[in-house]
């Protein structure tokens, strides 16, 4: 004997499916939004640590060694090889800008940090220049690290963060996350006899 389902219950199956589809759509939209915001917050919180790591290492590394500077850029992004920051595309080691700064004294006696137009021949030459005149434009006093798409005398162009969902058109310009530290030897070492 067949079981007869009341007419009221037969129509509920379609209603439940429609309600489920609507709730699932809203749930997935909120879920993907939360994940995109979490990725952005992760990258924003990581940027300052990246520039701090690069600046601390660059202050102790010979600026005439391009391989060492490249390794600093990679290590700052928590990598051992060239590539992007995890979950931070397109931020990669080419966006880590290391600048060397000197102290300039103006005619009125005020001091300012100036990017060096040309670096000394070696860390030893910088050290000699600093001993002779700490305000010389050949004396590396500070190291600055910024995270920029491109950098020049006019400033730093921001890197635009891509979300982990390519179909979510959200572009976030990342701050430069500038770190300035005192030059700490720049890889200079005294040769012992």
C-alpha positions as CSV (number, residue, x, y, z in Angstrom):
1,X,0.0,0.0,0.0
2,X,1.6,3.3,-1.1
3,X,2.2,6.0,1.4
4,X,0.4,9.1,0.6
5,X,2.2,12.4,1.4
6,X,-0.1,15.3,2.2
7,X,-0.2,18.0,-0.4
8,X,1.2,20.7,1.9
9,X,4.5,18.7,2.4
10,X,4.9,18.1,-1.4
11,X,5.3,21.8,-2.1
12,X,7.9,22.4,0.8
13,X,10.6,20.5,-1.1
14,X,10.9,23.2,-3.8
15,X,10.7,26.0,-1.2
16,X,13.6,24.5,0.8
17,X,15.7,24.2,-2.3
18,X,15.1,27.9,-3.2
19,X,15.8,29.1,0.4
20,X,18.9,27.0,0.5
21,X,20.2,28.5,-2.8
22,X,19.6,32.0,-1.5
23,X,21.2,31.4,1.9
24,X,24.2,29.6,0.3
25,X,24.7,32.5,-2.1
26,X,24.8,35.0,0.7
27,X,27.0,32.7,2.9
28,X,29.5,32.3,0.1
29,X,29.6,36.0,-0.6
30,X,30.3,36.8,3.0
31,X,32.9,33.9,3.3
32,X,34.8,35.1,0.2
33,X,34.6,38.7,1.5
34,X,36.1,37.7,4.9
35,X,38.9,35.8,3.2
36,X,39.7,38.8,0.9
37,X,39.8,41.1,3.9
38,X,41.9,38.6,5.9
39,X,44.4,38.4,3.0
40,X,44.6,42.2,2.9
41,X,45.1,42.5,6.6
42,X,47.8,39.8,6.6
43,X,49.8,41.6,3.8
44,X,49.4,45.0,5.5
45,X,50.7,43.6,8.8
46,X,53.6,41.8,7.0
47,X,54.9,44.8,5.0
48,X,56.5,46.6,7.9
49,X,58.3,43.4,9.0
50,X,59.5,42.9,5.4
51,X,61.1,46.4,5.3
52,X,62.5,46.0,8.9
53,X,64.2,42.7,8.0
54,X,65.7,44.1,4.8
55,X,66.9,47.3,6.5
56,X,68.5,45.5,9.4
57,X,70.3,43.2,7.0
58,X,71.3,45.9,4.5
59,X,72.9,48.0,7.3
60,X,75.4,45.1,7.9
61,X,76.0,44.1,4.3
62,X,78.5,45.3,1.7
63,X,76.5,47.5,-0.7
64,X,79.0,46.7,-3.5
65,X,77.9,43.0,-3.5
66,X,74.8,42.7,-5.7
67,X,74.3,39.0,-4.9
68,X,74.2,39.8,-1.2
69,X,71.7,42.6,-1.7
70,X,69.5,40.3,-3.8
71,X,69.7,37.7,-1.0
72,X,68.6,40.3,1.5
73,X,65.6,41.2,-0.7
74,X,64.6,37.5,-0.9
75,X,65.1,36.8,2.8
76,X,63.0,39.9,3.7
77,X,60.1,38.2,1.9
78,X,60.6,35.0,3.8
79,X,62.0,33.3,0.8
80,X,65.3,31.6,-0.3
81,X,64.8,32.2,-4.0
82,X,63.3,35.0,-6.1
83,X,59.5,35.0,-6.0
84,X,56.4,36.6,-4.5
85,X,55.4,37.0,-0.8
86,X,53.0,34.2,0.2
87,X,49.4,35.4,-0.3
88,X,50.8,38.8,-1.3
89,X,50.9,38.7,-5.1
90,X,52.3,40.6,-6.9
91,X,54.7,41.8,-4.1
92,X,58.1,40.3,-4.9
93,X,61.8,40.9,-4.3
94,X,62.0,43.5,-7.1
95,X,59.7,45.7,-5.0
96,X,62.2,45.9,-2.1
97,X,64.1,49.2,-2.7
98,X,67.3,49.7,-0.6
99,X,68.6,53.3,-0.5
100,X,71.6,54.6,1.2
101,X,71.3,58.1,2.8
102,X,73.8,60.7,3.9
103,X,73.2,63.6,6.3
104,X,73.3,67.0,4.6
105,X,73.8,70.3,6.6
106,X,72.0,73.3,5.1
107,X,73.4,76.8,5.3
108,X,71.1,77.6,8.3
109,X,72.6,74.7,10.2
110,X,69.6,72.3,9.8
111,X,70.2,68.7,9.0
112,X,68.3,66.4,6.6
113,X,68.7,62.9,5.2
114,X,69.5,62.9,1.5
115,X,69.6,59.9,-0.9
116,X,73.2,59.4,-2.1
117,X,73.5,60.2,-5.8
118,X,76.4,57.8,-6.1
119,X,77.7,55.3,-3.5
120,X,81.4,55.3,-2.3
121,X,83.7,52.7,-3.9
122,X,83.5,50.5,-0.8
123,X,82.3,50.4,2.8
124,X,85.9,51.3,3.8
125,X,85.8,54.4,1.6
126,X,82.5,55.4,3.3
127,X,84.0,54.9,6.7
128,X,87.0,57.1,5.8
129,X,84.6,59.7,4.4
130,X,82.6,59.6,7.6
131,X,85.7,60.0,9.8
132,X,86.8,63.0,7.8
133,X,83.4,64.7,7.4
134,X,80.2,63.2,8.8
135,X,78.2,65.5,6.5
136,X,80.0,64.4,3.3
137,X,77.9,63.1,0.5
138,X,80.3,60.1,0.4
139,X,79.4,59.1,4.0
140,X,76.7,56.5,4.3
141,X,74.9,57.3,7.6
142,X,71.6,55.5,7.2
143,X,69.9,52.8,5.2
144,X,66.3,53.1,4.0
145,X,64.1,50.3,2.7
146,X,60.8,50.9,1.0
147,X,58.3,48.6,-0.8
148,X,57.5,50.3,-4.1
149,X,56.4,49.3,-7.6
150,X,58.9,51.9,-8.8
151,X,61.0,54.4,-6.9
152,X,62.8,57.6,-8.0
153,X,63.6,61.1,-6.7
154,X,59.9,62.0,-6.9
155,X,58.7,59.2,-4.6
156,X,57.5,55.7,-4.4
157,X,54.7,54.3,-6.5
158,X,52.6,51.8,-4.6
159,X,52.3,48.1,-5.3
160,X,48.7,47.1,-6.1
161,X,47.7,44.0,-4.1
162,X,45.8,41.4,-6.1
163,X,43.2,39.4,-4.1
164,X,43.4,35.6,-3.9
165,X,40.2,35.5,-5.9
166,X,40.8,36.7,-9.4
167,X,37.1,37.2,-10.1
168,X,36.8,39.6,-7.1
169,X,37.8,43.0,-8.6
170,X,39.4,44.5,-5.5
171,X,42.7,46.4,-5.8
172,X,44.4,47.7,-2.7
173,X,47.4,50.1,-3.0
174,X,49.9,49.0,-0.5
175,X,51.8,51.5,1.7
176,X,55.5,51.9,1.2
177,X,56.3,50.6,4.7
178,X,59.5,52.7,5.0
179,X,62.1,51.7,7.5
180,X,65.3,53.8,8.1
181,X,68.1,52.4,10.3
182,X,71.6,53.6,11.1
183,X,74.3,52.1,8.9
184,X,76.0,49.4,10.9
185,X,79.4,48.9,9.3
186,X,77.9,48.0,5.9
187,X,80.0,44.8,5.8
188,X,83.2,46.6,6.6
189,X,85.7,44.3,8.4
190,X,89.2,44.9,9.6
191,X,91.8,42.5,8.1
192,X,93.9,41.1,10.9
193,X,97.6,40.2,10.2
